[in-house]
Amino acid sequence: MAGTALRRRLSWQVAKVSAVTTETPSVRTIMLEVPDWPGHQAGQHLDIRLTDEDGYVAERSYSIASAPGEPVAITVERLDDGEVSPYLTDELRAGDDLELRGPIGGYFTWGPQDGGPLLLLAGGSGVVPLRSILRHRERTGSTVPARLLYSSRTLDDVIYRAELDQPAPGVEIIETLTRHQPPAWTGYARRVDAALLGEVEWPAAEMPLAYVCGPTSFVEAVSQALVQSGYPPQRVKTERFGATGGT
Ligand SMILES: Cc1cc2nc3c(=O)[nH]c(=O)nc-3n(C[C@H](O)[C@H](O)[C@H](O)COP(=O)(O)OP(=O)(O)OC[C@H]3O[C@@H](n4cnc5c(N)ncnc54)[C@H](O)[C@@H]3O)c2cc1C
């Protein structure tokens, strides 16, 4: 049984794009109908495979943006010089086919049984799996306190802005804009460092569970600072998206 489930989960299948929505000028959410989807956990990702006419294949990983039980969705940021993301954000349309496999990953996941308090730390598109975790927390009726510290370059780069403006009870959203802030901006205006973390993190004595996601440099700096402030390394989960730019 387990073998069958594993094979099905990891085999490629063709999904249909049901909708593409604009999150920011460079970010799209792609809703997918996946015929053979075994269900996923909050925080998991899937792989996308593109094949061109010459048979050249490119594969990339994308976090699942939706909560377990919701239709599968991914949120992709366009890297102008990238191979795969410009196709996903600019070319893909509702009704198109997209090859994928998943869900993948059993480490960067959260369910109500994992408890909290939750400290979620996102740089740029690193907010995607953390959004799945927040939606899952709300949909399951979990009351663990949660705090999201989200770093973006400018207000226009904030993904899921409308959703984050209306957090569920028990959720605090703390934002920092590193490059440009609009007039009357009340959030932070600098990069996430140990001093900023010191102002927003739960005290280590409360045994928080931290999830850090974003560009590799962001994840390394933030996770190291958390451990230095007393968080046990096993309570600091990390997901690196690669060198996808600074936030
Ligand atoms: C587990 C996981 C989850 C992820 N989730 C998301 C997500 O939810 N949303 C999201 O937008 N992204 C996510 N990513 C990142 C995603 O997988 C891709 O890396 C991203 O979309 C860029 O792919 P690309 O093909 O467009 O760019 P690439 O063609 O892979 O290029 C990426 C960057 O590297 C540079 N580069 C490429 N090749 C070289 C080279 N040889 N030398 C130097 N520089 C080079 C390019 O200039 C570009 O800036 C995730 C990654 C992982 C591992």
The ligand as an SDF file (V2000), in Angstrom:
LIG
                    3D

 53 58  0  0  0  0  0  0  0  0999 V2000
   11.4980   23.7260   -2.2990 C   0  0  0  0  0  0  0  0  0  0  0  0
   11.4220   24.9570   -3.1900 C   0  0  0  0  0  0  0  0  0  0  0  0
   10.2400   25.6800   -3.2570 C   0  0  0  0  0  0  0  0  0  0  0  0
   10.1560   26.8110   -4.0730 C   0  0  0  0  0  0  0  0  0  0  0  0
    8.9970   27.5150   -4.0880 N   0  0  0  0  0  0  0  0  0  0  0  0
    8.8880   28.6200   -4.8730 C   0  0  0  0  0  0  0  0  0  0  0  0
    7.6730   29.3770   -4.8830 C   0  0  0  0  0  0  0  0  0  0  0  0
    6.7040   29.0650   -4.1730 O   0  0  0  0  0  0  0  0  0  0  0  0
    7.6230   30.4720   -5.6910 N   0  0  0  0  0  0  0  0  0  0  0  0
    8.6910   30.8570   -6.4750 C   0  0  0  0  0  0  0  0  0  0  0  0
    8.5670   31.8470   -7.2050 O   0  0  0  0  0  0  0  0  0  0  0  0
    9.8500   30.1550   -6.4550 N   0  0  0  0  0  0  0  0  0  0  0  0
    9.9740   29.0510   -5.6960 C   0  0  0  0  0  0  0  0  0  0  0  0
   11.1450   28.3180   -5.7120 N   0  0  0  0  0  0  0  0  0  0  0  0
   12.2230   28.7100   -6.6570 C   0  0  0  0  0  0  0  0  0  0  0  0
   11.9590   28.0280   -8.0140 C   0  0  0  0  0  0  0  0  0  0  0  0
   12.1720   26.6170   -7.8890 O   0  0  0  0  0  0  0  0  0  0  0  0
   12.9000   28.5040   -9.1170 C   0  0  0  0  0  0  0  0  0  0  0  0
   14.2180   28.4150   -8.6560 O   0  0  0  0  0  0  0  0  0  0  0  0
   12.6140   29.9390   -9.5510 C   0  0  0  0  0  0  0  0  0  0  0  0
   11.2830   30.0360  -10.0630 O   0  0  0  0  0  0  0  0  0  0  0  0
   13.6120   30.3740  -10.6300 C   0  0  0  0  0  0  0  0  0  0  0  0
   13.5260   29.5040  -11.7100 O   0  0  0  0  0  0  0  0  0  0  0  0
   13.8520   30.0120  -13.1980 P   0  0  0  0  0  0  0  0  0  0  0  0
   13.9380   28.7970  -14.0630 O   0  0  0  0  0  0  0  0  0  0  0  0
   12.9130   31.0900  -13.6160 O   0  0  0  0  0  0  0  0  0  0  0  0
   15.2330   30.6750  -13.0410 O   0  0  0  0  0  0  0  0  0  0  0  0
   16.7370   29.9900  -13.3180 P   0  0  0  0  0  0  0  0  0  0  0  0
   16.8390   29.8410  -14.8120 O   0  0  0  0  0  0  0  0  0  0  0  0
   16.7920   28.7620  -12.5280 O   0  0  0  0  0  0  0  0  0  0  0  0
   17.6150   31.1060  -12.8000 O   0  0  0  0  0  0  0  0  0  0  0  0
   17.5280   31.5230  -11.4220 C   0  0  0  0  0  0  0  0  0  0  0  0
   18.5110   32.6340  -11.1720 C   0  0  0  0  0  0  0  0  0  0  0  0
   19.7990   32.0950  -11.1770 O   0  0  0  0  0  0  0  0  0  0  0  0
   20.5630   32.7550  -12.1430 C   0  0  0  0  0  0  0  0  0  0  0  0
   21.3630   31.7270  -12.8030 N   0  0  0  0  0  0  0  0  0  0  0  0
   20.8890   30.7010  -13.5590 C   0  0  0  0  0  0  0  0  0  0  0  0
   21.9060   29.9430  -13.9750 N   0  0  0  0  0  0  0  0  0  0  0  0
   23.0390   30.5010  -13.4850 C   0  0  0  0  0  0  0  0  0  0  0  0
   24.4100   30.1750  -13.5610 C   0  0  0  0  0  0  0  0  0  0  0  0
   24.8600   29.1060  -14.2320 N   0  0  0  0  0  0  0  0  0  0  0  0
   25.3000   30.9700  -12.8940 N   0  0  0  0  0  0  0  0  0  0  0  0
   24.8700   32.0260  -12.1840 C   0  0  0  0  0  0  0  0  0  0  0  0
   23.5860   32.3980  -12.0790 N   0  0  0  0  0  0  0  0  0  0  0  0
   22.6890   31.6490  -12.7270 C   0  0  0  0  0  0  0  0  0  0  0  0
   19.6130   33.4270  -13.1110 C   0  0  0  0  0  0  0  0  0  0  0  0
   20.1940   34.5900  -13.6310 O   0  0  0  0  0  0  0  0  0  0  0  0
   18.4420   33.7210  -12.2210 C   0  0  0  0  0  0  0  0  0  0  0  0
   18.5640   34.9820  -11.6040 O   0  0  0  0  0  0  0  0  0  0  0  0
   11.2710   27.2180   -4.8630 C   0  0  0  0  0  0  0  0  0  0  0  0
   12.4690   26.4800   -4.7940 C   0  0  0  0  0  0  0  0  0  0  0  0
   12.5390   25.3810   -3.9680 C   0  0  0  0  0  0  0  0  0  0  0  0
   13.8420   24.6050   -3.9120 C   0  0  0  0  0  0  0  0  0  0  0  0
  1  2  1  0
  2  3  1  0
  2 52  2  0
  3  4  2  0
  4  5  1  0
  4 50  1  0
  5  6  2  0
  6  7  1  0
  6 13  1  0
  7  8  2  0
  7  9  1  0
  9 10  1  0
 10 11  2  0
 10 12  1  0
 12 13  2  0
 13 14  1  0
 14 15  1  0
 14 50  1  0
 15 16  1  0
 16 17  1  0
 16 18  1  0
 18 19  1  0
 18 20  1  0
 20 21  1  0
 20 22  1  0
 22 23  1  0
 23 24  1  0
 24 25  2  0
 24 26  1  0
 24 27  1  0
 27 28  1  0
 28 29  2  0
 28 30  1  0
 28 31  1  0
 31 32  1  0
 32 33  1  0
 33 34  1  0
 33 48  1  0
 34 35  1  0
 35 36  1  0
 35 46  1  0
 36 37  1  0
 36 45  1  0
 37 38  2  0
 38 39  1  0
 39 40  1  0
 39 45  2  0
 40 41  1  0
 40 42  2  0
 42 43  1  0
 43 44  2  0
 44 45  1  0
 46 47  1  0
 46 48  1  0
 48 49  1  0
 50 51  2  0
 51 52  1  0
 52 53  1  0
M  END
$$$$
